């Protein structure tokens, strides 16, 4: 055995590899620290937004109490819109087609006024003579669409040398 080797005179640890390991560990820990700080800041910002949203909701429910007058005005506007929608849902083309078929020669329709959601109809028309008026009313009474036909108004009109009749008929329209 040779005991002449002095271990203290030589370095047996590769400090370059150790330093690279420490540098890599420090770099990984720095990245992890940066990511953790970013997540903490982001979570704090989200919590602040959530608190603001919650406050806005709480303030909104406290302020948005509706008075009775506002509620009744709202109901009136809803009722108006619903009546318009109901009138639009009625088959007006079928009604006008039936009227066109029933109006005799010598009668011209001046106005058409529906009421009671299209159940009652007021027809204003002009005719050359009373025979044309009578024929029109008989045609309405004979149809399956119009019921309870009544002549409510009749006036004689004279324009220059021509005479005519203006009349109004009220009838009920059956749903078909």
ABEGO torsion letter per residue (X at the ends): XBAABBAAABBABBAAAAAAAAAAAAAAAAAAAAAAAAAAAAAAAAAAAAAAAAAAAAAAAAAABBBAAAAAAAAAAAAAAAAAAAAAABBAAAAAAAAAAABBBGBBBABBBBBGGGABBBBBBBBABAAAAAAAAAAAAABAABBGBBBABBBBBBBEABBBBBBBBBBBBBBX
